[in-house]
Amino acid sequence: MRIIVHLHTILQKSTSKGLIRNLEVELETGATLNDLIEYLNLEVDEEDTLFVVQGQIVEREQGLSEGDEVHFIPAISGGGNSGITNGLKYTL
């Protein structure tokens, strides 16, 4: 099955032709997000990375379907107090 992958910031792959940010991969039917992570040889931690499939934040065990769009978004830090104390808002 075909999966569309978006690698954000430090997770982008560096190649001789430049950075790879978006790619399509073929995985076996029934593959999970964890299978995709292994296929891409990504070093990601659930505490430091948002896994987003079809606009929803998911866990590594999430099953994937034909045509799914997957975003790997590493946590960032910095800045001052933004006034947000609780919650997370994410919009694709």
N, C-alpha and C positions, 0 to 999 in steps of 0.2 A: 504494500500500500504506500501511497505517496504522502509524505509529511513535509510541510513547509516550516522551516526553522529560521528564527530571528535571534541572532546573538547580539546582546547589548554590551556596550562599553568594553570592559577588560576581558570579556569572554570572546570577543571577535578573534578569528583565526588569522594569523599573519602568514602570508605566502609570498613567493617571489613576485607575484603580480599585484600585491597589495593586500588589504584587509578583506576578509570574508565576513560579511554581516548577515547575509541572507542566503539560504540554500535550500534545495529540495533533496530529500533522501527517500530511498525505498526501504521499507521495513516489512517483515513478515506480518501477515494478518494476526491480530491478537497481541501485538507488541505493546509494551507499556512505556511510560516516560522514562523509566529507569533503563529500559533496553536502548532507547534513543540516546540517553546520556552515555552509556557504554559504547555505543556505535560511534558517537562523535568524539569519544575519549576526552570528555569534559571533566574537569575537576571542579565540582560544585558541591556546596554544602547547603542543606535545607535551611539552616539558620541564617545564611548569608546570601541566599538567592531566592528570588520569586520564580516559581514555575507557573506559567500561564498558558492554558490550552483553551482555545476558542473564547478568549476573553475572561476566563475564570481562573482564579488562583487554585492550584491543585497540589497534591502530594506526588512524590516520585512514583508511587504505585499506580497512578492514573493510567487507565487503558487509553489507547489512541485509536483513531478511526481514519479512514481514507480522507485525505484533504485537510486534516487538522492543521491549524496554525499554532505553532509552539513558540513562546518567547521565553528566553532565559535572561533574567534581569538581576544583575548583582546588586546587593545593597550598596548604598553610597553613604558617606558621612561628611560632616562638615557644616559650616554655617552656625548660626546662633539659634536661639529659641524662636521657633516659628509660631508659637502660640498653639500648636497642635500637641495635645498631650496624650490622647488616646486614639486608637483606630488607624486604619489604613485605607486610603482611597486610591484606586488604580483604574485607569480608563485607557482602553486601547484606542 
